Amino acid sequence: AQTVTQSQPEMSVQEAETVTLSCTYDTSESNYYLFWYKQPPSRQMILVIRQEAYKQQNATENRFSVNFQKAAKSFSLKISDSQLGDTAMYFCAFRSGIGDMRFGAGTRLTVKP
Amino acid sequence: KAGVTQTPRYLIKTRGQQVTLSCSPISGHRSVSWYQQTPGQGLQFLFEYFSETQRNKGNFPGRFSGRQFSNSRSEMNVSTLELGDSALYLCASGTGVGVGGTEAFFGQGTRLTVV
């Protein structure tokens, strides 16, 4: 069974600094996608970034980038130049084959002014 | 393009009642998934529909059911409500199932409170 683990329930970072959120997953599949979703206090889940397992290059979206270590089954999210609007719950998610999308427990990130 | 629309946004029901939640996916999306989000359990997968067929089902009792219509709109029903069913119910739409569908686009959710 596929599982997603986020070991950091809460994190905080000063505005303009960099923070890294951790995620590990477990699967025997070779073809899959990994995602980071953001859920602000307004509660709508928004896709931050996604990574295709067959691509070795780490995905980047503006201030957001991932460190994808396939062998280690690790998928961390780095947020550079943190902004107050980055305050949210962040969920790591995994999807393979025709299975459903599995989510980690989430990391609550607070950006402090 | 309109996003995923969930109605109603808030709902208060009494134990033992039943409830129906609605989800309208993004135009052109044929896949709809439902999740239950609670502080203690996080995001739990309920079921996924594609072209009116249930493709995946999570580990929830039979009181939770769903369906998808020919226009891809989906409804979720919970019968004989229990206090523990109080949660945020999220709907997500996509272009397909599994890796064929890649990312999911979420609605704002329906907050169900059972009293």
Interface residues (C-beta under 8 A of the other chain):
Chain A: N31 Y32 Y33 F35 Y37 S42 R43 Q44 M45 I46 L47 R50 F91 R95 S96 G97 I98 G99 D100 M101 R102 F103 G104 A105 G106
Chain B: S33 Y35 G42 L43 F45 E48 R55 N56 G58 L88 L90 A92 V97 G98 V99 G100 G101 T102 E103 A104 F105 F106 G107 Q108 G109
